[in-house]
Amino acid sequence: MDDMRAGRRVQAREVLERASTVRAAFQTIADTWSLLILLALQDGTLRYNELKRAVGGVSERRLSQTLKLLERDGVVDRNLVRAVPSHVEYSLTPIGEEVVDSLGALVSTILKHSPDVALARRRYDEQHTQSQ
């Protein structure tokens, strides 16, 4: 167990270093909109508007910016389909697929503990509302 913990700490150091490429990629991928986009793409290729509907609540500007960053980091592929009318499709790269596979445990943990989180939020809000 200590060996496993030590391995996680070594990996975390690279994320914590300000000038690290790993940190920059982590910031892009760990963004809320990025995570939602990646989860939406896990079942296959989507057109821009399909992706926008699947994610829900994201502005066009934010969706476009996030997709560009994910494409830049090699996590998402952008494919211009020259048809009538032409359109753009997005899909996960092999890196993106691996990231989504890794998200499985995180998503499961969040879903499992969502009632506990809701209760903790209510308690926190009650405590902090009373003290004001």
Secondary structure by P-SEA (a helix, b strand, c coil): caaaaaaaaaaaaaaaccccaaaaaaaaaacaaaaaaaaaaccccccaaaaaaaaccccaaaaaaaaaaaaaaccbbbbbbbccccbbbbbbcaaaaaaaaaaaaaaaaaaaaaaaaaaaaaaaaaaaaaac
